[in-house]
């Protein structure tokens, strides 16, 4: 199953942070924006697979309009991360 989740990146004094507004407790920090993007991909996959392995449901991905979001909640950078979840392997 392919799924796209919104990720928001914010710059701090010495690093970047990324979090997924739809997924409670799923976030990461990194030294650079590129490193943080890479780590965000990994942490999203790990977090969702862990939820599924523990019998929890995962939030449905949604296509939030970034322009509308920015008007209500300014951020440094945002986008979507697409992941592949192997539901059969997790269910086994």
PyMOL Python script that loads the backbone (N, CA, C, O; Angstrom):
from pymol import cmd

cmd.read_pdbstr("""\
ATOM      1  N   UNK A   1       0.843  -1.170   0.000  1.00  0.00           N
ATOM      2  CA  UNK A   1       0.000   0.000   0.000  1.00  0.00           C
ATOM      3  C   UNK A   1       0.893   1.239   0.000  1.00  0.00           C
ATOM      4  O   UNK A   1       1.798   1.351   0.828  1.00  0.00           O
ATOM      5  N   UNK A   2       0.648   2.162  -0.915  1.00  0.00           N
ATOM      6  CA  UNK A   2       1.367   3.429  -0.922  1.00  0.00           C
ATOM      7  C   UNK A   2       0.532   4.472  -0.197  1.00  0.00           C
ATOM      8  O   UNK A   2      -0.690   4.524  -0.342  1.00  0.00           O
ATOM      9  N   UNK A   3       1.205   5.293   0.578  1.00  0.00           N
ATOM     10  CA  UNK A   3       0.515   6.334   1.329  1.00  0.00           C
ATOM     11  C   UNK A   3       1.381   7.587   1.365  1.00  0.00           C
ATOM     12  O   UNK A   3       2.604   7.500   1.481  1.00  0.00           O
ATOM     13  N   UNK A   4       0.745   8.749   1.264  1.00  0.00           N
ATOM     14  CA  UNK A   4       1.439  10.039   1.341  1.00  0.00           C
ATOM     15  C   UNK A   4       0.994  10.763   2.602  1.00  0.00           C
ATOM     16  O   UNK A   4      -0.201  10.900   2.865  1.00  0.00           O
ATOM     17  N   UNK A   5       1.969  11.223   3.376  1.00  0.00           N
ATOM     18  CA  UNK A   5       1.674  11.957   4.600  1.00  0.00           C
ATOM     19  C   UNK A   5       2.332  13.329   4.570  1.00  0.00           C
ATOM     20  O   UNK A   5       3.467  13.483   4.118  1.00  0.00           O
ATOM     21  N   UNK A   6       1.602  14.313   5.056  1.00  0.00           N
ATOM     22  CA  UNK A   6       2.117  15.672   5.154  1.00  0.00           C
ATOM     23  C   UNK A   6       3.224  15.724   6.197  1.00  0.00           C
ATOM     24  O   UNK A   6       3.086  15.167   7.286  1.00  0.00           O
ATOM     25  N   UNK A   7       4.322  16.392   5.862  1.00  0.00           N
ATOM     26  CA  UNK A   7       5.414  16.603   6.807  1.00  0.00           C
ATOM     27  C   UNK A   7       5.742  18.097   6.818  1.00  0.00           C
ATOM     28  O   UNK A   7       5.803  18.739   5.770  1.00  0.00           O
ATOM     29  N   UNK A   8       5.948  18.627   8.002  1.00  0.00           N
ATOM     30  CA  UNK A   8       6.301  20.037   8.165  1.00  0.00           C
ATOM     31  C   UNK A   8       7.707  20.112   8.741  1.00  0.00           C
ATOM     32  O   UNK A   8       8.038  19.428   9.710  1.00  0.00           O
ATOM     33  N   UNK A   9       8.528  20.959   8.125  1.00  0.00           N
ATOM     34  CA  UNK A   9       9.912  21.158   8.551  1.00  0.00           C
ATOM     35  C   UNK A   9      10.046  22.561   9.128  1.00  0.00           C
ATOM     36  O   UNK A   9       9.512  23.528   8.584  1.00  0.00           O
ATOM     37  N   UNK A  10      10.767  22.653  10.236  1.00  0.00           N
ATOM     38  CA  UNK A  10      11.023  23.946  10.859  1.00  0.00           C
ATOM     39  C   UNK A  10      12.502  24.062  11.187  1.00  0.00           C
ATOM     40  O   UNK A  10      13.130  23.113  11.656  1.00  0.00           O
ATOM     41  N   UNK A  11      13.045  25.247  10.932  1.00  0.00           N
ATOM     42  CA  UNK A  11      14.461  25.485  11.204  1.00  0.00           C
ATOM     43  C   UNK A  11      14.618  25.990  12.636  1.00  0.00           C
ATOM     44  O   UNK A  11      13.884  26.875  13.075  1.00  0.00           O
ATOM     45  N   UNK A  12      15.566  25.428  13.346  1.00  0.00           N
ATOM     46  CA  UNK A  12      15.926  25.908  14.676  1.00  0.00           C
ATOM     47  C   UNK A  12      17.290  26.592  14.562  1.00  0.00           C
ATOM     48  O   UNK A  12      17.822  26.736  13.461  1.00  0.00           O
ATOM     49  N   UNK A  13      17.846  27.004  15.674  1.00  0.00           N
ATOM     50  CA  UNK A  13      19.124  27.712  15.635  1.00  0.00           C
ATOM     51  C   UNK A  13      20.247  26.861  15.041  1.00  0.00           C
ATOM     52  O   UNK A  13      21.059  27.365  14.265  1.00  0.00           O
ATOM     53  N   UNK A  14      20.300  25.575  15.400  1.00  0.00           N
ATOM     54  CA  UNK A  14      21.415  24.733  14.957  1.00  0.00           C
ATOM     55  C   UNK A  14      20.990  23.488  14.194  1.00  0.00           C
ATOM     56  O   UNK A  14      21.841  22.679  13.824  1.00  0.00           O
ATOM     57  N   UNK A  15      19.705  23.315  13.951  1.00  0.00           N
ATOM     58  CA  UNK A  15      19.252  22.105  13.255  1.00  0.00           C
ATOM     59  C   UNK A  15      17.873  22.333  12.643  1.00  0.00           C
ATOM     60  O   UNK A  15      17.336  23.441  12.671  1.00  0.00           O
ATOM     61  N   UNK A  16      17.320  21.268  12.095  1.00  0.00           N
ATOM     62  CA  UNK A  16      15.963  21.270  11.537  1.00  0.00           C
ATOM     63  C   UNK A  16      15.138  20.224  12.272  1.00  0.00           C
ATOM     64  O   UNK A  16      15.670  19.227  12.759  1.00  0.00           O
ATOM     65  N   UNK A  17      13.844  20.460  12.347  1.00  0.00           N
ATOM     66  CA  UNK A  17      12.941  19.441  12.880  1.00  0.00           C
ATOM     67  C   UNK A  17      11.871  19.159  11.837  1.00  0.00           C
ATOM     68  O   UNK A  17      11.569  19.996  10.986  1.00  0.00           O
ATOM     69  N   UNK A  18      11.312  17.970  11.921  1.00  0.00           N
ATOM     70  CA  UNK A  18      10.225  17.571  11.025  1.00  0.00           C
ATOM     71  C   UNK A  18       9.199  16.820  11.851  1.00  0.00           C
ATOM     72  O   UNK A  18       9.545  16.037  12.737  1.00  0.00           O
ATOM     73  N   UNK A  19       7.937  17.068  11.550  1.00  0.00           N
ATOM     74  CA  UNK A  19       6.877  16.321  12.224  1.00  0.00           C
ATOM     75  C   UNK A  19       5.704  16.146  11.275  1.00  0.00           C
ATOM     76  O   UNK A  19       5.552  16.866  10.289  1.00  0.00           O
ATOM     77  N   UNK A  20       4.884  15.167  11.609  1.00  0.00           N
ATOM     78  CA  UNK A  20       3.729  14.789  10.806  1.00  0.00           C
ATOM     79  C   UNK A  20       2.474  15.145  11.589  1.00  0.00           C
ATOM     80  O   UNK A  20       2.142  14.450  12.549  1.00  0.00           O
ATOM     81  N   UNK A  21       1.765  16.210  11.210  1.00  0.00           N
ATOM     82  CA  UNK A  21       0.607  16.652  11.994  1.00  0.00           C
ATOM     83  C   UNK A  21      -0.474  15.591  12.174  1.00  0.00           C
ATOM     84  O   UNK A  21      -1.206  15.623  13.164  1.00  0.00           O
ATOM     85  N   UNK A  22      -0.585  14.660  11.242  1.00  0.00           N
ATOM     86  CA  UNK A  22      -1.630  13.630  11.325  1.00  0.00           C
ATOM     87  C   UNK A  22      -1.231  12.458  12.223  1.00  0.00           C
ATOM     88  O   UNK A  22      -2.067  11.620  12.561  1.00  0.00           O
ATOM     89  N   UNK A  23       0.053  12.400  12.611  1.00  0.00           N
ATOM     90  CA  UNK A  23       0.546  11.226  13.330  1.00  0.00           C
ATOM     91  C   UNK A  23       1.165  11.667  14.652  1.00  0.00           C
ATOM     92  O   UNK A  23       2.286  12.174  14.687  1.00  0.00           O
ATOM     93  N   UNK A  24       0.436  11.472  15.715  1.00  0.00           N
ATOM     94  CA  UNK A  24       0.888  11.888  17.037  1.00  0.00           C
ATOM     95  C   UNK A  24       2.188  11.183  17.417  1.00  0.00           C
ATOM     96  O   UNK A  24       2.311   9.967  17.271  1.00  0.00           O
ATOM     97  N   UNK A  25       3.152  11.958  17.904  1.00  0.00           N
ATOM     98  CA  UNK A  25       4.392  11.391  18.403  1.00  0.00           C
ATOM     99  C   UNK A  25       5.410  11.024  17.343  1.00  0.00           C
ATOM    100  O   UNK A  25       6.399  10.359  17.654  1.00  0.00           O
ATOM    101  N   UNK A  26       5.203  11.429  16.113  1.00  0.00           N
ATOM    102  CA  UNK A  26       6.118  11.060  15.032  1.00  0.00           C
ATOM    103  C   UNK A  26       6.854  12.306  14.563  1.00  0.00           C
ATOM    104  O   UNK A  26       6.280  13.160  13.888  1.00  0.00           O
ATOM    105  N   UNK A  27       8.134  12.404  14.927  1.00  0.00           N
ATOM    106  CA  UNK A  27       8.940  13.547  14.540  1.00  0.00           C
ATOM    107  C   UNK A  27      10.413  13.207  14.616  1.00  0.00           C
ATOM    108  O   UNK A  27      10.797  12.151  15.118  1.00  0.00           O
ATOM    109  N   UNK A  28      11.238  14.121  14.110  1.00  0.00           N
ATOM    110  CA  UNK A  28      12.671  13.862  14.042  1.00  0.00           C
ATOM    111  C   UNK A  28      13.410  15.194  13.918  1.00  0.00           C
ATOM    112  O   UNK A  28      12.824  16.194  13.504  1.00  0.00           O
ATOM    113  N   UNK A  29      14.691  15.207  14.276  1.00  0.00           N
ATOM    114  CA  UNK A  29      15.544  16.371  14.051  1.00  0.00           C
ATOM    115  C   UNK A  29      16.787  15.939  13.292  1.00  0.00           C
ATOM    116  O   UNK A  29      17.192  14.778  13.345  1.00  0.00           O
ATOM    117  N   UNK A  30      17.388  16.893  12.582  1.00  0.00           N
ATOM    118  CA  UNK A  30      18.619  16.631  11.844  1.00  0.00           C
ATOM    119  C   UNK A  30      19.411  17.910  11.665  1.00  0.00           C
ATOM    120  O   UNK A  30      18.868  19.008  11.786  1.00  0.00           O
ATOM    121  N   UNK A  31      20.704  17.767  11.374  1.00  0.00           N
ATOM    122  CA  UNK A  31      21.587  18.931  11.225  1.00  0.00           C
ATOM    123  C   UNK A  31      21.233  19.800  10.022  1.00  0.00           C
ATOM    124  O   UNK A  31      21.304  21.027  10.102  1.00  0.00           O
ATOM    125  N   UNK A  32      20.852  19.174   8.909  1.00  0.00           N
ATOM    126  CA  UNK A  32      20.533  19.903   7.682  1.00  0.00           C
ATOM    127  C   UNK A  32      19.122  19.533   7.228  1.00  0.00           C
ATOM    128  O   UNK A  32      18.546  18.549   7.690  1.00  0.00           O
ATOM    129  N   UNK A  33      18.580  20.333   6.322  1.00  0.00           N
ATOM    130  CA  UNK A  33      17.260  20.025   5.786  1.00  0.00           C
ATOM    131  C   UNK A  33      17.282  18.696   5.042  1.00  0.00           C
ATOM    132  O   UNK A  33      16.369  17.885   5.200  1.00  0.00           O
ATOM    133  N   UNK A  34      18.316  18.462   4.229  1.00  0.00           N
ATOM    134  CA  UNK A  34      18.392  17.196   3.487  1.00  0.00           C
ATOM    135  C   UNK A  34      18.464  15.993   4.418  1.00  0.00           C
ATOM    136  O   UNK A  34      17.792  14.987   4.190  1.00  0.00           O
ATOM    137  N   UNK A  35      19.276  16.095   5.464  1.00  0.00           N
ATOM    138  CA  UNK A  35      19.384  14.991   6.429  1.00  0.00           C
ATOM    139  C   UNK A  35      18.048  14.780   7.140  1.00  0.00           C
ATOM    140  O   UNK A  35      17.640  13.643   7.375  1.00  0.00           O
ATOM    141  N   UNK A  36      17.380  15.859   7.478  1.00  0.00           N
ATOM    142  CA  UNK A  36      16.099  15.764   8.170  1.00  0.00           C
ATOM    143  C   UNK A  36      15.041  15.138   7.273  1.00  0.00           C
ATOM    144  O   UNK A  36      14.210  14.365   7.747  1.00  0.00           O
ATOM    145  N   UNK A  37      15.060  15.465   5.971  1.00  0.00           N
ATOM    146  CA  UNK A  37      14.134  14.827   5.026  1.00  0.00           C
ATOM    147  C   UNK A  37      14.353  13.322   4.999  1.00  0.00           C
ATOM    148  O   UNK A  37      13.397  12.547   5.036  1.00  0.00           O
ATOM    149  N   UNK A  38      15.613  12.913   4.934  1.00  0.00           N
ATOM    150  CA  UNK A  38      15.937  11.480   4.904  1.00  0.00           C
ATOM    151  C   UNK A  38      15.473  10.795   6.193  1.00  0.00           C
ATOM    152  O   UNK A  38      14.859   9.729   6.152  1.00  0.00           O
ATOM    153  N   UNK A  39      15.768  11.408   7.319  1.00  0.00           N
ATOM    154  CA  UNK A  39      15.364  10.830   8.606  1.00  0.00           C
ATOM    155  C   UNK A  39      13.844  10.796   8.755  1.00  0.00           C
ATOM    156  O   UNK A  39      13.300   9.863   9.345  1.00  0.00           O
ATOM    157  N   UNK A  40      13.161  11.804   8.225  1.00  0.00           N
ATOM    158  CA  UNK A  40      11.698  11.839   8.310  1.00  0.00           C
ATOM    159  C   UNK A  40      11.088  10.654   7.571  1.00  0.00           C
ATOM    160  O   UNK A  40      10.125  10.054   8.046  1.00  0.00           O
ATOM    161  N   UNK A  41      11.641  10.320   6.421  1.00  0.00           N
ATOM    162  CA  UNK A  41      11.174   9.154   5.656  1.00  0.00           C
ATOM    163  C   UNK A  41      11.320   7.889   6.502  1.00  0.00           C
ATOM    164  O   UNK A  41      10.390   7.090   6.612  1.00  0.00           O
ATOM    165  N   UNK A  42      12.501   7.723   7.097  1.00  0.00           N
ATOM    166  CA  UNK A  42      12.767   6.528   7.904  1.00  0.00           C
ATOM    167  C   UNK A  42      11.859   6.452   9.128  1.00  0.00           C
ATOM    168  O   UNK A  42      11.294   5.397   9.420  1.00  0.00           O
ATOM    169  N   UNK A  43      11.718   7.567   9.843  1.00  0.00           N
ATOM    170  CA  UNK A  43      10.933   7.537  11.078  1.00  0.00           C
ATOM    171  C   UNK A  43       9.453   7.319  10.777  1.00  0.00           C
ATOM    172  O   UNK A  43       8.757   6.665  11.554  1.00  0.00           O
ATOM    173  N   UNK A  44       8.967   7.855   9.669  1.00  0.00           N
ATOM    174  CA  UNK A  44       7.569   7.636   9.299  1.00  0.00           C
ATOM    175  C   UNK A  44       7.311   6.158   9.037  1.00  0.00           C
ATOM    176  O   UNK A  44       6.341   5.596   9.546  1.00  0.00           O
ATOM    177  N   UNK A  45       8.170   5.528   8.247  1.00  0.00           N
ATOM    178  CA  UNK A  45       8.006   4.098   7.963  1.00  0.00           C
ATOM    179  C   UNK A  45       8.063   3.279   9.246  1.00  0.00           C
ATOM    180  O   UNK A  45       7.217   2.415   9.475  1.00  0.00           O
ATOM    181  N   UNK A  46       9.059   3.552  10.079  1.00  0.00           N
ATOM    182  CA  UNK A  46       9.242   2.815  11.329  1.00  0.00           C
ATOM    183  C   UNK A  46       8.034   2.993  12.255  1.00  0.00           C
ATOM    184  O   UNK A  46       7.547   2.027  12.842  1.00  0.00           O
ATOM    185  N   UNK A  47       7.563   4.222  12.380  1.00  0.00           N
ATOM    186  CA  UNK A  47       6.446   4.521  13.281  1.00  0.00           C
ATOM    187  C   UNK A  47       5.162   3.814  12.834  1.00  0.00           C
ATOM    188  O   UNK A  47       4.480   3.188  13.646  1.00  0.00           O
ATOM    189  N   UNK A  48       4.837   3.914  11.544  1.00  0.00           N
ATOM    190  CA  UNK A  48       3.602   3.295  11.051  1.00  0.00           C
ATOM    191  C   UNK A  48       3.677   1.773  11.095  1.00  0.00           C
ATOM    192  O   UNK A  48       2.695   1.117  11.443  1.00  0.00           O
ATOM    193  N   UNK A  49       4.824   1.206  10.749  1.00  0.00           N
ATOM    194  CA  UNK A  49       4.972  -0.251  10.838  1.00  0.00           C
ATOM    195  C   UNK A  49       4.822  -0.717  12.278  1.00  0.00           C
ATOM    196  O   UNK A  49       4.213  -1.755  12.537  1.00  0.00           O
ATOM    197  N   UNK A  50       5.376   0.046  13.217  1.00  0.00           N
ATOM    198  CA  UNK A  50       5.234  -0.294  14.630  1.00  0.00           C
ATOM    199  C   UNK A  50       3.782  -0.257  15.090  1.00  0.00           C
ATOM    200  O   UNK A  50       3.338  -1.124  15.841  1.00  0.00           O
ATOM    201  N   UNK A  51       3.051   0.748  14.636  1.00  0.00           N
ATOM    202  CA  UNK A  51       1.627   0.813  14.978  1.00  0.00           C
ATOM    203  C   UNK A  51       0.890  -0.418  14.465  1.00  0.00           C
ATOM    204  O   UNK A  51       0.113  -1.037  15.193  1.00  0.00           O
ATOM    205  N   UNK A  52       1.141  -0.768  13.204  1.00  0.00           N
ATOM    206  CA  UNK A  52       0.462  -1.926  12.613  1.00  0.00           C
ATOM    207  C   UNK A  52       0.852  -3.227  13.307  1.00  0.00           C
ATOM    208  O   UNK A  52      -0.002  -4.078  13.556  1.00  0.00           O
ATOM    209  N   UNK A  53       2.134  -3.385  13.618  1.00  0.00           N
ATOM    210  CA  UNK A  53       2.596  -4.606  14.290  1.00  0.00           C
ATOM    211  C   UNK A  53       1.958  -4.763  15.660  1.00  0.00           C
ATOM    212  O   UNK A  53       1.776  -5.883  16.137  1.00  0.00           O
ATOM    213  N   UNK A  54       1.618  -3.651  16.294  1.00  0.00           N
ATOM    214  CA  UNK A  54       0.998  -3.691  17.618  1.00  0.00           C
ATOM    215  C   UNK A  54      -0.524  -3.678  17.563  1.00  0.00           C
ATOM    216  O   UNK A  54      -1.189  -3.497  18.582  1.00  0.00           O
ATOM    217  N   UNK A  55      -1.066  -3.868  16.372  1.00  0.00           N
ATOM    218  CA  UNK A  55      -2.511  -3.954  16.225  1.00  0.00           C
ATOM    219  C   UNK A  55      -3.242  -2.623  16.243  1.00  0.00           C
ATOM    220  O   UNK A  55      -4.468  -2.587  16.341  1.00  0.00           O
ATOM    221  N   UNK A  56      -2.508  -1.544  16.149  1.00  0.00           N
ATOM    222  CA  UNK A  56      -3.131  -0.217  16.136  1.00  0.00           C
ATOM    223  C   UNK A  56      -3.465   0.182  14.702  1.00  0.00           C
ATOM    224  O   UNK A  56      -2.855  -0.304  13.749  1.00  0.00           O
ATOM    225  N   UNK A  57      -4.415   1.048  14.571  1.00  0.00           N
ATOM    226  CA  UNK A  57      -4.726   1.558  13.233  1.00  0.00           C
ATOM    227  C   UNK A  57      -3.785   2.717  12.922  1.00  0.00           C
ATOM    228  O   UNK A  57      -3.243   3.362  13.819  1.00  0.00           O
ATOM    229  N   UNK A  58      -3.607   2.961  11.631  1.00  0.00           N
ATOM    230  CA  UNK A  58      -2.778   4.091  11.228  1.00  0.00           C
ATOM    231  C   UNK A  58      -3.686   5.178  10.656  1.00  0.00           C
ATOM    232  O   UNK A  58      -4.722   4.883  10.060  1.00  0.00           O
ATOM    233  N   UNK A  59      -3.291   6.427  10.843  1.00  0.00           N
ATOM    234  CA  UNK A  59      -4.109   7.516  10.312  1.00  0.00           C
ATOM    235  C   UNK A  59      -4.176   7.452   8.789  1.00  0.00           C
ATOM    236  O   UNK A  59      -3.190   7.132   8.125  1.00  0.00           O
ATOM    237  N   UNK A  60      -5.342   7.758   8.252  1.00  0.00           N
ATOM    238  CA  UNK A  60      -5.479   7.821   6.804  1.00  0.00           C
ATOM    239  C   UNK A  60      -4.693   9.008   6.279  1.00  0.00           C
ATOM    240  O   UNK A  60      -4.765  10.105   6.832  1.00  0.00           O
ATOM    241  N   UNK A  61      -3.937   8.783   5.203  1.00  0.00           N
ATOM    242  CA  UNK A  61      -3.247   9.922   4.595  1.00  0.00           C
ATOM    243  C   UNK A  61      -4.275  10.879   4.000  1.00  0.00           C
ATOM    244  O   UNK A  61      -5.323  10.453   3.514  1.00  0.00           O
ATOM    245  N   UNK A  62      -3.974  12.150   4.041  1.00  0.00           N
ATOM    246  CA  UNK A  62      -4.888  13.109   3.433  1.00  0.00           C
ATOM    247  C   UNK A  62      -4.102  14.127   2.637  1.00  0.00           C
ATOM    248  O   UNK A  62      -2.933  14.390   2.918  1.00  0.00           O
ATOM    249  N   UNK A  63      -4.743  14.680   1.667  1.00  0.00           N
ATOM    250  CA  UNK A  63      -4.126  15.705   0.842  1.00  0.00           C
ATOM    251  C   UNK A  63      -4.543  17.073   1.371  1.00  0.00           C
ATOM    252  O   UNK A  63      -5.550  17.636   0.941  1.00  0.00           O
ATOM    253  N   UNK A  64      -3.777  17.587   2.285  1.00  0.00           N
ATOM    254  CA  UNK A  64      -4.039  18.905   2.840  1.00  0.00           C
ATOM    255  C   UNK A  64      -3.447  19.932   1.880  1.00  0.00           C
ATOM    256  O   UNK A  64      -2.302  19.791   1.451  1.00  0.00           O
ATOM    257  N   UNK A  65      -4.211  20.952   1.544  1.00  0.00           N
ATOM    258  CA  UNK A  65      -3.725  22.003   0.658  1.00  0.00           C
ATOM    259  C   UNK A  65      -2.677  22.840   1.391  1.00  0.00           C
ATOM    260  O   UNK A  65      -2.977  23.462   2.410  1.00  0.00           O
ATOM    261  N   UNK A  66      -1.446  22.855   0.869  1.00  0.00           N
ATOM    262  CA  UNK A  66      -0.356  23.537   1.560  1.00  0.00           C
ATOM    263  C   UNK A  66      -0.550  25.050   1.624  1.00  0.00           C
ATOM    264  O   UNK A  66      -0.164  25.675   2.612  1.00  0.00           O
ATOM    265  N   UNK A  67      -1.134  25.644   0.598  1.00  0.00           N
ATOM    266  CA  UNK A  67      -1.368  27.095   0.626  1.00  0.00           C
ATOM    267  C   UNK A  67      -2.342  27.474   1.738  1.00  0.00           C
ATOM    268  O   UNK A  67      -2.115  28.437   2.470  1.00  0.00           O
ATOM    269  N   UNK A  68      -3.415  26.719   1.856  1.00  0.00           N
ATOM    270  CA  UNK A  68      -4.393  26.974   2.917  1.00  0.00           C
ATOM    271  C   UNK A  68      -3.763  26.734   4.286  1.00  0.00           C
ATOM    272  O   UNK A  68      -3.975  27.509   5.218  1.00  0.00           O
ATOM    273  N   UNK A  69      -2.997  25.668   4.399  1.00  0.00           N
ATOM    274  CA  UNK A  69      -2.326  25.365   5.663  1.00  0.00           C
ATOM    275  C   UNK A  69      -1.391  26.500   6.057  1.00  0.00           C
ATOM    276  O   UNK A  69      -1.379  26.923   7.212  1.00  0.00           O
ATOM    277  N   UNK A  70      -0.606  26.995   5.099  1.00  0.00           N
ATOM    278  CA  UNK A  70       0.362  28.050   5.394  1.00  0.00           C
ATOM    279  C   UNK A  70      -0.323  29.340   5.851  1.00  0.00           C
ATOM    280  O   UNK A  70       0.190  30.046   6.719  1.00  0.00           O
ATOM    281  N   UNK A  71      -1.470  29.642   5.271  1.00  0.00           N
ATOM    282  CA  UNK A  71      -2.196  30.852   5.675  1.00  0.00           C
ATOM    283  C   UNK A  71      -2.628  30.774   7.134  1.00  0.00           C
ATOM    284  O   UNK A  71      -2.683  31.792   7.824  1.00  0.00           O
ATOM    285  N   UNK A  72      -2.931  29.585   7.598  1.00  0.00           N
ATOM    286  CA  UNK A  72      -3.391  29.395   8.978  1.00  0.00           C
ATOM    287  C   UNK A  72      -2.266  29.052   9.944  1.00  0.00           C
ATOM    288  O   UNK A  72      -2.400  29.237  11.153  1.00  0.00           O
ATOM    289  N   UNK A  73      -1.157  28.551   9.407  1.00  0.00           N
ATOM    290  CA  UNK A  73      -0.074  28.073  10.258  1.00  0.00           C
ATOM    291  C   UNK A  73       1.244  28.203   9.492  1.00  0.00           C
ATOM    292  O   UNK A  73       1.681  27.243   8.858  1.00  0.00           O
ATOM    293  N   UNK A  74       1.892  29.391   9.542  1.00  0.00           N
ATOM    294  CA  UNK A  74       3.133  29.573   8.782  1.00  0.00           C
ATOM    295  C   UNK A  74       4.215  28.583   9.207  1.00  0.00           C
ATOM    296  O   UNK A  74       4.376  28.291  10.392  1.00  0.00           O
ATOM    297  N   UNK A  75       4.944  28.079   8.237  1.00  0.00           N
ATOM    298  CA  UNK A  75       6.016  27.116   8.489  1.00  0.00           C
ATOM    299  C   UNK A  75       7.149  27.386   7.515  1.00  0.00           C
ATOM    300  O   UNK A  75       6.966  28.079   6.514  1.00  0.00           O
ATOM    301  N   UNK A  76       8.331  26.833   7.814  1.00  0.00           N
ATOM    302  CA  UNK A  76       9.505  27.016   6.961  1.00  0.00           C
ATOM    303  C   UNK A  76       9.356  26.289   5.632  1.00  0.00           C
ATOM    304  O   UNK A  76       9.586  26.858   4.565  1.00  0.00           O
ATOM    305  N   UNK A  77       8.969  25.023   5.716  1.00  0.00           N
ATOM    306  CA  UNK A  77       8.962  24.167   4.534  1.00  0.00           C
ATOM    307  C   UNK A  77       8.029  23.001   4.825  1.00  0.00           C
ATOM    308  O   UNK A  77       8.000  22.492   5.945  1.00  0.00           O
ATOM    309  N   UNK A  78       7.279  22.582   3.838  1.00  0.00           N
ATOM    310  CA  UNK A  78       6.391  21.432   4.020  1.00  0.00           C
ATOM    311  C   UNK A  78       6.303  20.667   2.713  1.00  0.00           C
ATOM    312  O   UNK A  78       6.625  21.188   1.645  1.00  0.00           O
ATOM    313  N   UNK A  79       5.872  19.449   2.816  1.00  0.00           N
ATOM    314  CA  UNK A  79       5.697  18.619   1.634  1.00  0.00           C
ATOM    315  C   UNK A  79       5.023  17.323   2.035  1.00  0.00           C
ATOM    316  O   UNK A  79       4.442  17.205   3.114  1.00  0.00           O
ATOM    317  N   UNK A  80       5.116  16.366   1.149  1.00  0.00           N
ATOM    318  CA  UNK A  80       4.544  15.048   1.412  1.00  0.00           C
ATOM    319  C   UNK A  80       5.635  14.004   1.300  1.00  0.00           C
ATOM    320  O   UNK A  80       6.522  14.109   0.453  1.00  0.00           O
ATOM    321  N   UNK A  81       5.571  13.010   2.143  1.00  0.00           N
ATOM    322  CA  UNK A  81       6.463  11.858   2.043  1.00  0.00           C
ATOM    323  C   UNK A  81       5.604  10.664   1.698  1.00  0.00           C
ATOM    324  O   UNK A  81       4.618  10.369   2.373  1.00  0.00           O
ATOM    325  N   UNK A  82       5.993   9.977   0.630  1.00  0.00           N
ATOM    326  CA  UNK A  82       5.269   8.783   0.199  1.00  0.00           C
ATOM    327  C   UNK A  82       6.031   7.558   0.673  1.00  0.00           C
ATOM    328  O   UNK A  82       7.243   7.453   0.489  1.00  0.00           O
ATOM    329  N   UNK A  83       5.311   6.645   1.278  1.00  0.00           N
ATOM    330  CA  UNK A  83       5.930   5.410   1.757  1.00  0.00           C
ATOM    331  C   UNK A  83       5.157   4.216   1.229  1.00  0.00           C
ATOM    332  O   UNK A  83       4.003   4.328   0.815  1.00  0.00           O
ATOM    333  N   UNK A  84       5.812   3.087   1.256  1.00  0.00           N
ATOM    334  CA  UNK A  84       5.209   1.813   0.869  1.00  0.00           C
ATOM    335  C   UNK A  84       5.092   0.975   2.127  1.00  0.00           C
ATOM    336  O   UNK A  84       6.094   0.697   2.785  1.00  0.00           O
ATOM    337  N   UNK A  85       3.882   0.572   2.465  1.00  0.00           N
ATOM    338  CA  UNK A  85       3.661  -0.296   3.621  1.00  0.00           C
ATOM    339  C   UNK A  85       3.273  -1.675   3.125  1.00  0.00           C
ATOM    340  O   UNK A  85       2.337  -1.818   2.338  1.00  0.00           O
ATOM    341  N   UNK A  86       3.984  -2.683   3.580  1.00  0.00           N
ATOM    342  CA  UNK A  86       3.682  -4.066   3.203  1.00  0.00           C
ATOM    343  C   UNK A  86       2.750  -4.651   4.257  1.00  0.00           C
ATOM    344  O   UNK A  86       3.197  -5.234   5.244  1.00  0.00           O
ATOM    345  N   UNK A  87       1.466  -4.489   4.038  1.00  0.00           N
ATOM    346  CA  UNK A  87       0.477  -4.920   5.029  1.00  0.00           C
ATOM    347  C   UNK A  87       0.457  -6.428   5.209  1.00  0.00           C
ATOM    348  O   UNK A  87       0.183  -6.900   6.313  1.00  0.00           O
ATOM    349  N   UNK A  88       0.736  -7.203   4.166  1.00  0.00           N
ATOM    350  CA  UNK A  88       0.741  -8.666   4.279  1.00  0.00           C
ATOM    351  C   UNK A  88       1.899  -9.142   5.145  1.00  0.00           C
ATOM    352  O   UNK A  88       1.731 -10.046   5.964  1.00  0.00           O
ATOM    353  N   UNK A  89       3.068  -8.543   4.973  1.00  0.00           N
ATOM    354  CA  UNK A  89       4.226  -8.945   5.775  1.00  0.00           C
ATOM    355  C   UNK A  89       4.007  -8.604   7.241  1.00  0.00           C
ATOM    356  O   UNK A  89       4.405  -9.363   8.125  1.00  0.00           O
ATOM    357  N   UNK A  90       3.386  -7.485   7.496  1.00  0.00           N
ATOM    358  CA  UNK A  90       3.140  -7.071   8.873  1.00  0.00           C
ATOM    359  C   UNK A  90       2.093  -7.962   9.525  1.00  0.00           C
ATOM    360  O   UNK A  90       2.198  -8.270  10.712  1.00  0.00           O
ATOM    361  N   UNK A  91       1.092  -8.377   8.771  1.00  0.00           N
ATOM    362  CA  UNK A  91       0.018  -9.217   9.305  1.00  0.00           C
ATOM    363  C   UNK A  91       0.484 -10.644   9.571  1.00  0.00           C
ATOM    364  O   UNK A  91      -0.150 -11.360  10.347  1.00  0.00           O
ATOM    365  N   UNK A  92       1.573 -11.069   8.949  1.00  0.00           N
ATOM    366  CA  UNK A  92       2.053 -12.458   9.089  1.00  0.00           C
ATOM    367  C   UNK A  92       2.644 -12.711  10.451  1.00  0.00           C
ATOM    368  O   UNK A  92       3.092 -13.823  10.733  1.00  0.00           O
TER     369      UNK A  92
END
""", "prot")
cmd.dss("prot")
cmd.show_as("cartoon", "prot")
cmd.util.cbc("prot")
cmd.orient("prot")
